[in-house]
Amino acid sequence: MFLFGGTIVDAPDAMLPMERCVRGGWLLTIGMIPIIIANILGYGYIQFVNKKNRLLIFIPSIICIILVACFWVKEII
């Protein structure tokens, strides 16, 4: 929703009307915390032979952090 949500307001009569891209950015920001926790727990729980492969677990968190940073930079500017 954040990347391709557009500027459509789903409920214009709501108390806080939001565009789809803004709503998607907020949901992404809220969802970033559980995905980071899950990646840290997975990093500690899963045993890999190669230490380099173990860092691949953090790819979803890194992508999420980048998208959240893009959202907040876009909102500030």
Number of C-alpha atoms within 10 A of each C-alpha: 14 19 12 9 15 12 11 11 16 11 11 11 8 9 7 8 13 16 18 19 19 22 16 19 22 16 14 18 17 12 13 19 13 11 16 17 12 14 18 14 12 14 16 10 9 9 11 11 7 8 9 8 10 15 12 11 16 17 11 14 19 14 12 19 17 11 18 22 14 13 20 14 10 10 10 6 5
